[in-house]
Amino acid sequence: MSDPLDTHQKALQINLDPTKYGVFAEIGAGQEVARWFFRVGGASGTIAKTISAYDMTVSDAIYGQSDRYVSRKRLGAMLDHEYPLLVERLKEKRGNTTKFFAFATTLAARSFQRKEETHGWMGIRFQTEPGGEPSDILIHVVMWDRDNLQQAEAIGVLGVNLIHAAMYLHWQPDAILNALLDNLSIERIEVDMIEFRGPEFTQVDNRLVALQLVEKGLTNAAMFLPDGRIVQPADWLYKKSILVERGSFRPITKVTVDMLRYAQAQFIQEPNVDSKNLVVLMEMTLKNLSAEGKIDHQDFLDRVDMLATLGNPVLISNYGEFHRLAAYLHRFTKCPIGFVMGIPTLRELFEEKYYSELSGGILESFGRMFKNDLKLYVYPFKEPESSAVITAGNLRVAPHLRHLYLYLMENFYIQGLRDVNEANMSILSRNVLRMLQANEPGWEQMVPERVGALIKERRLLGFGGGSKSAPEAVSEPSDEG
């Protein structure tokens, strides 16, 4: 496999291509993308216009008023204005031979006034053939460099990567993702949302794209809604109380629903939780999704089709440790956060072997996790062999951790779920999966009605001995755990 082209080579290739011509509208980090095309020479072959409407009054006059200037809505307004104007002015002169494009960015880069997390939106609207209907690629980025000049440089490289990929890799969305961080790294810039739309991408499932952003290391977490729309996490989680249920969801069972329902009933009774300002998230880690290190994309889509019946957003993350997930969520909110889990997962949280990489071990992990307003809501577990019920109240941990556990219980950081439906406690997702794949009777009574109907209709998860599904990930907590 050949090395990727460097940024200079990509910009020059576009400049020397007489069939590509467009406009650049950049706000927030200088004209860092357009600058690459001027720098390498031959820019007159590519650039029809560049514009930076920094002044808010000027920007509003061009693109319309906006509540937020660094937003998806603003990016859309910029593309909606610049692309039709370009085509209108140049269609007659060169529309038969030219593939037009409009590139836009709106960014909140680091400055003398801005010291907090910096981010922005970037997008391109482009034709794949002269006179054709355009397609869009929209992305959201988080910039991690510590000074403005480094951020501007990273934005310039990313912008060139996006434009080059749209022009020369548009029939391969997977290759576009691979190319975005050419000559960059996630330590400098993170792409946590991307949306493909338009006639060129009618076959693209943006939910799978969200997974691939995490899988390919462009971000540590990506989020989408039940209808499949990818969203930028901050837009949905900002200043919200958050309740998270982590699981493999193979399949969703009545226990999955019970855990969420009972946890939500307790969570909204917390003094600082407003039920009208609450987001309930279903979360899957890459480890939840993988078996023997490999992720089955169809299996993933099967699971998210089932999750859509619950009506909650889905978060895909690479945060295997709960303290890392907590730190990620606290980037967006200072409101209370709740994690829903079962006894097996709670038991694993008190296994010190999982914290060997932290200098402070389990105490450091718990300090990070509970330092803000976070609570664990624990679903009881019925031992299959003895039918004994283990709860947060009677769980035994290692003797030297007993006082730590009691401290967390007595201060309500760990809360057992109350009044649960004991009839569902014997349901294990691995048993349900085995039964539905073997078409054994009785599994339908263990899953929500809509989920059962969907599994049968779409033959999901290898129902009835159909396509072979990946096995449960080893050592990963199940939906009961």
C-alpha positions in Angstrom: 0.0 0.0 0.0 1.5 3.3 -1.1 1.9 6.2 1.3 -0.9 8.9 1.2 -0.2 12.0 -0.7 1.0 14.9 1.4 -1.1 18.1 1.7 1.0 19.9 -0.9 0.6 17.1 -3.5 -3.2 16.9 -2.9 -3.7 20.7 -3.3 -1.6 20.8 -6.4 -3.4 17.8 -8.0 -6.7 19.7 -7.6 -5.3 22.9 -8.9 -4.0 21.1 -12.0 -7.4 19.5 -12.7 -9.3 21.7 -15.1 -12.6 20.0 -14.4 -12.8 21.2 -10.7 -13.7 24.8 -9.8 -15.2 26.2 -6.7 -15.6 28.8 -3.9 -14.1 28.8 -0.4 -16.0 30.4 2.6 -14.0 30.2 5.8 -14.7 31.8 9.2 -12.8 31.3 12.4 -9.2 30.2 11.7 -8.2 32.4 8.8 -8.4 31.2 5.2 -6.3 28.2 6.1 -7.7 25.8 3.5 -7.7 28.2 0.6 -4.2 29.2 1.5 -2.9 25.8 0.6 -4.2 26.2 -2.9 -2.6 29.6 -3.3 0.7 28.3 -1.7 1.2 25.4 -4.1 0.6 27.4 -7.3 -2.0 27.2 -10.0 -4.8 28.3 -7.7 -6.6 30.2 -10.6 -7.4 26.8 -12.0 -9.4 25.9 -8.8 -10.6 29.0 -7.0 -13.4 31.1 -8.2 -13.7 33.1 -5.0 -12.6 33.1 -1.4 -14.5 34.9 1.4 -14.1 35.3 5.2 -17.1 37.1 6.6 -15.8 37.5 10.2 -17.9 40.5 11.3 -21.2 39.2 12.6 -23.2 42.0 10.9 -21.5 41.3 7.6 -21.9 37.5 8.0 -25.7 37.9 8.8 -26.1 40.1 5.8 -24.8 37.3 3.6 -26.0 34.2 5.2 -28.9 35.3 7.4 -29.2 35.8 11.1 -28.2 32.9 13.4 -28.4 32.2 17.1 -25.1 30.3 16.9 -22.4 31.1 14.5 -20.4 27.9 15.0 -23.1 25.4 14.2 -24.4 22.9 11.7 -27.2 25.3 10.8 -24.7 28.1 10.0 -22.6 25.7 7.9 -25.7 24.7 5.9 -26.6 28.4 5.4 -23.1 29.1 4.0 -23.3 26.2 1.6 -26.9 27.0 0.6 -25.7 30.6 -0.3 -22.4 30.0 -1.9 -23.0 26.9 -4.1 -26.1 28.2 -6.0 -24.5 31.6 -6.5 -21.4 29.9 -8.0 -23.4 27.8 -10.4 -25.7 30.7 -11.4 -22.7 32.9 -12.3 -20.6 30.3 -14.1 -23.0 27.7 -15.5 -23.3 29.3 -18.9 -19.6 29.9 -19.3 -18.2 26.5 -18.1 -21.1 24.4 -16.8 -20.7 21.7 -19.5 -17.1 20.9 -18.6 -16.8 21.8 -14.9 -17.7 20.0 -11.7 -18.5 22.8 -9.3 -18.0 22.8 -5.6 -18.5 25.0 -2.5 -16.3 24.5 0.6 -17.2 26.1 3.9 -16.0 26.2 7.5 -17.2 27.9 10.6 -14.9 27.5 13.6 -14.3 28.6 17.1 -10.5 28.4 17.2 -8.3 29.2 20.2 -7.8 33.0 20.7 -7.0 35.5 23.4 -10.6 35.4 24.6 -11.3 31.7 24.1 -9.4 29.2 26.3 -12.0 26.4 26.5 -12.5 23.4 24.1 -12.4 24.6 20.5 -14.4 23.1 17.7 -16.0 23.8 14.4 -17.9 22.6 11.3 -16.6 21.9 7.9 -18.4 20.8 4.7 -18.3 20.5 1.0 -21.1 20.5 -1.6 -19.9 19.1 -4.9 -20.8 17.7 -8.3 -19.5 14.4 -9.5 -20.2 15.2 -13.1 -20.8 18.5 -14.9 -24.4 19.6 -14.6 -25.2 17.0 -12.0 -27.1 17.4 -8.7 -24.6 18.0 -5.9 -23.9 15.9 -2.8 -22.7 17.0 0.6 -20.1 15.8 3.1 -20.5 17.6 6.5 -18.1 17.1 9.5 -17.7 18.4 13.0 -14.2 18.7 14.5 -12.7 19.2 17.9 -9.3 20.9 17.9 -6.8 19.8 20.5 -3.7 21.8 19.6 -2.8 24.4 22.3 -2.3 27.5 20.2 -4.1 29.2 17.4 -1.3 28.7 14.8 -1.2 25.0 15.3 -5.0 24.7 15.1 -5.1 26.8 11.9 -2.5 24.5 10.4 -4.5 21.4 11.3 -7.7 22.8 9.9 -5.9 23.6 6.6 -4.6 20.1 6.3 -8.0 18.6 7.2 -9.8 20.8 4.7 -7.5 19.8 1.9 -8.0 16.2 2.8 -11.8 16.6 2.7 -11.9 18.3 -0.6 -9.4 15.9 -2.2 -11.4 12.9 -0.9 -14.7 14.3 -2.1 -13.3 14.8 -5.6 -11.3 11.6 -6.0 -12.8 9.1 -3.6 -16.5 10.0 -3.6 -17.6 6.5 -4.7 -15.8 5.0 -1.6 -17.1 6.5 1.6 -14.8 4.1 3.6 -11.8 5.5 1.8 -13.0 9.1 2.5 -12.9 8.3 6.2 -9.4 6.8 5.9 -8.1 9.9 4.2 -9.5 12.6 6.5 -6.6 12.4 9.0 -3.8 12.0 6.5 -0.8 13.9 7.9 -2.7 14.5 11.1 -3.6 12.5 14.3 -6.5 12.3 16.8 -4.2 14.0 19.3 -4.4 17.2 17.1 -7.9 17.0 15.7 -10.9 14.8 16.2 -13.7 14.2 13.7 -16.7 13.2 15.9 -19.5 13.6 13.3 -19.7 13.1 9.6 -22.8 13.0 7.4 -23.0 11.9 3.8 -26.0 13.1 1.9 -27.2 13.6 -1.7 -27.5 11.5 -4.8 -23.9 10.2 -4.6 -24.5 8.7 -1.2 -28.0 7.2 -1.3 -26.6 3.8 -0.4 -24.6 5.1 2.6 -26.0 4.2 6.1 -24.8 7.1 8.3 -25.2 4.9 11.4 -22.5 2.6 10.1 -20.4 5.7 9.4 -20.7 6.7 13.0 -19.4 3.3 14.0 -16.5 3.6 11.6 -15.5 7.0 12.9 -14.7 5.3 16.2 -13.5 2.0 14.7 -10.9 3.9 12.5 -9.7 6.1 15.3 -11.0 9.5 14.1 -12.8 9.9 17.4 -13.5 8.1 20.6 -17.3 8.5 20.5 -20.0 9.1 18.0 -23.7 9.4 18.3 -26.9 9.0 16.2 -30.6 9.3 16.7 -33.3 6.5 16.4 -34.1 7.7 12.8 -30.4 7.2 11.9 -29.3 10.8 11.8 -25.7 11.3 13.0 -25.5 14.2 15.5 -22.7 16.1 17.2 -22.8 14.9 20.8 -22.4 18.4 22.4 -25.6 19.5 20.6 -27.6 16.9 22.4 -25.8 16.6 25.7 -25.0 20.2 26.5 -26.2 21.1 30.0 -28.4 18.0 30.2 -28.8 15.3 32.8 -27.7 12.0 31.2 -28.7 8.4 32.0 -26.7 5.7 30.2 -27.3 2.0 29.7 -24.3 0.2 28.3 -24.8 -3.2 26.7 -24.3 -5.5 23.8 -28.1 -5.6 23.0 -27.9 -9.0 21.3 -30.8 -8.9 21.5 -32.8 -6.3 23.5 -34.7 -8.2 26.2 -37.3 -7.3 28.7 -34.5 -7.0 31.2 -32.9 -4.3 29.0 -36.1 -2.3 29.2 -36.7 -3.0 32.9 -33.2 -1.7 33.8 -33.8 1.5 32.0 -37.3 2.1 33.2 -36.5 1.5 36.9 -33.3 3.4 36.8 -35.0 6.4 35.1 -37.8 6.3 37.8 -35.1 6.7 40.5 -32.8 9.1 38.6 -35.5 11.7 38.0 -36.2 11.8 41.8 -32.6 13.2 42.4 -32.9 16.8 43.5 -30.8 18.2 40.6 -32.4 16.2 37.8 -35.1 17.8 35.7 -37.0 15.1 33.8 -37.6 17.7 31.0 -33.9 18.2 30.6 -32.9 14.5 30.5 -31.2 12.5 27.8 -31.4 8.7 27.9 -28.5 7.1 26.0 -28.0 3.5 24.8 -24.2 2.9 24.6 -22.1 0.3 23.0 -18.4 0.1 23.2 -16.2 -1.3 20.4 -15.6 -4.3 22.7 -19.4 -4.8 23.0 -19.5 -5.0 19.2 -16.5 -7.2 18.5 -15.7 -10.8 18.7 -12.1 -11.9 18.4 -11.2 -8.4 17.5 -13.5 -8.1 14.5 -16.7 -6.1 14.2 -19.5 -7.5 12.0 -21.1 -4.4 10.4 -24.4 -6.2 9.6 -24.6 -7.5 13.1 -24.1 -3.9 14.3 -26.9 -2.6 12.0 -29.2 -5.4 13.3 -28.7 -4.2 16.9 -29.3 -0.5 16.1 -32.4 -1.4 14.2 -33.7 -3.0 17.4 -32.5 -0.1 19.6 -34.4 2.3 17.4 -37.6 0.7 18.7 -36.8 2.2 22.2 -36.6 5.7 20.8 -33.4 6.7 22.5 -30.1 8.1 20.9 -27.2 5.6 20.6 -23.6 6.3 21.6 -20.8 4.3 20.1 -17.6 4.7 22.1 -14.1 3.4 22.7 -14.3 4.0 26.4 -14.1 0.6 27.9 -13.5 2.1 31.4 -16.4 3.8 33.0 -14.3 6.6 34.4 -13.3 7.5 30.8 -16.9 7.5 29.7 -17.8 9.7 32.7 -15.0 12.2 31.8 -16.3 12.3 28.2 -19.8 13.1 29.3 -18.7 15.7 31.7 -17.2 17.6 28.8 -20.7 18.6 27.9 -22.6 18.9 31.2 -22.3 19.6 34.9 -25.7 18.1 35.5 -26.1 14.7 37.2 -25.2 11.6 35.3 -26.4 8.0 35.9 -25.0 4.7 34.7 -27.3 1.7 34.6 -25.7 -1.6 35.2 -26.2 -5.1 36.5 -24.5 -6.9 39.4 -21.9 -8.7 37.1 -20.6 -5.3 35.9 -20.6 -3.8 39.4 -18.7 -6.8 40.6 -16.1 -6.2 37.8 -15.8 -2.5 38.8 -14.3 -3.8 42.1 -11.7 -6.0 40.4 -8.4 -4.3 40.9 -6.8 -6.0 37.9 -8.6 -3.7 35.6 -6.8 -0.6 37.0 -3.2 -1.7 36.7 -2.4 1.1 34.2 -3.5 3.8 36.7 -0.9 4.9 39.1 -3.6 5.3 41.8 -5.3 2.0 40.9 -9.0 1.5 41.8 -9.0 4.6 44.0 -7.9 6.8 41.1 -10.5 5.3 38.8 -13.3 5.8 41.3 -12.1 9.3 42.1 -12.3 10.3 38.5 -15.7 8.6 38.0 -17.4 10.0 41.1 -15.8 13.4 41.3 -18.9 15.0 39.8 -22.5 14.3 40.4 -22.5 10.7 39.1 -24.4 7.7 40.4 -24.7 4.0 39.6 -28.1 2.3 39.4 -27.7 -1.4 39.8 -30.2 -4.1 38.6 -30.3 -7.3 40.7 -29.1 -10.6 39.4 -30.6 -14.1 39.9 -28.0 -16.8 40.0 -29.2 -19.5 37.5 -28.0 -22.4 39.5 -29.3 -21.4 43.0 -31.9 -18.8 42.1 -30.4 -16.6 44.8 -30.9 -13.0 44.2 -27.8 -10.7 44.5 -28.5 -7.0 44.9 -26.4 -3.9 45.4 -27.2 -4.3 49.1 -25.9 -7.8 49.6 -23.1 -8.0 47.0 -19.8 -9.1 48.5 -16.5 -7.5 47.4 -12.9 -8.2 48.4 -12.5 -7.7 52.2 -10.0 -4.8 51.8 -12.5 -3.0 49.5 -15.5 -3.5 51.8 -15.2 -0.1 53.5 -14.9 1.6 50.1 -18.0 -0.2 48.9 -19.9 0.8 52.0 -18.9 4.4 51.7 -20.3 4.5 48.1 -23.5 2.8 49.2 -24.1 5.0 52.3 -23.5 8.2 50.2 -25.9 6.9 47.5 -23.2 6.8 44.8 -24.3 3.2 44.3 -28.1 2.6 44.4 -29.9 -0.7 44.0 -32.9 -0.6 41.7 -36.1 -1.0 43.7 -39.4 -2.8 43.0 -38.1 -4.6 39.9 -40.2 -7.2 38.1 -38.9 -10.4 39.5 -40.6 -12.4 36.7 -38.0 -11.0 34.2 -34.9 -11.5 36.3 -34.2 -15.0 35.0 -33.9 -13.7 31.4 -30.4 -13.9 30.0 -29.7 -12.3 26.6 -27.2 -15.1 25.7 -30.0 -17.7 26.2 -32.5 -15.7 24.2 -29.9 -15.3 21.4 -29.3 -19.1 21.3 -33.0 -19.8 21.3 -33.9 -17.4 18.5 -31.1 -18.7 16.3 -32.2 -22.3 16.9 -35.8 -21.2 16.4 -36.7 -22.7 19.8 -40.2 -21.7 21.1 -40.5 -19.3 24.0 -37.9 -16.6 23.2 -40.6 -14.2 22.0 -41.9 -13.8 25.5 -38.5 -12.7 26.7 -38.2 -9.7 24.4 -40.4 -6.6 23.9 -43.1 -7.3 21.3 -41.8 -4.8 18.7 -38.3 -6.2 19.0 -39.6 -9.8 18.5 -41.6 -8.8 15.5 -38.6 -7.0 14.0 -36.3 -10.0 14.5 -38.8 -12.3 12.7 -39.5 -9.9 9.9 -35.9 -9.0 9.2 -34.4 -12.3 10.3 -32.0 -10.3 12.5 -29.1 -11.9 14.5 -29.3 -15.1 12.6 -32.9 -15.8 13.5 -34.0 -19.3 12.6 -30.5 -20.5 11.7 -30.1 -17.9 9.0 -26.8 -15.9 8.6 -24.3 -16.8 11.2 -23.9 -14.1 13.8 -20.8 -13.2 15.7 -20.6 -14.7 19.2 -20.8 -12.6 22.4 -17.6 -10.7 23.1 -15.5 -12.6 25.7 -15.5 -11.0 29.2 -17.7 -8.2 28.1 -20.7 -7.6 30.4 -24.0 -8.7 28.9 -27.2 -6.6 29.0 -27.9 -8.2 32.4 -24.6 -7.1 33.6 
